[in-house]
Amino acid sequence: MSEREPVAGAEASPTASGTSGVDLARVALRAAKEQARARGAAAVQKKQARRGGLRSGARADGRDPLPLGAAISRLITERGWEAPAAVGGVMGRWPQLVGPEVALHCSPDRYDEDARVLTVTCDSTAWATQLRLLAPTLVARLNADLGHGTVRLIKVLGPAAPSRSYGRLRAPGSRGPGDTYG
């Protein structure tokens, strides 16, 4: 039978959905083949279960050793660690992403996966201000590299200030030299 001849029981003219009877027959044949493959796979699994499980042979199965990179990729995928691993890669490539001059003065500290916030510490208030101005551009660049929505916000911290405890003696509850009225 040629492709142009109508299949018994199928109409040759296009239906309301725009497919002809031949196309419907092809779809039905494809679905039948997939069902047969699924039944065959189920039969093989039953046969293996009756024999006492999987047996080693010449063909690859799930018990074969993997290269280290493939094993790590599989572990990351199975545990759902894609986003933290990607952000960890960004922390390693920080100078390439922000440029060498900015990387000298600003470094990424931590990534909060739930809030999707990357915390960056700068060594001076001037660089903290500069990075706050660059933050929207940097968020867009990181999301283009990691996937949309991975980083929602960059929290920029300035240098840590020294403690304000002057002298050995302090009044309880005092906040330092700026606490003049109690």
Disulfide bonds with the S-S distance in Angstrom:
none
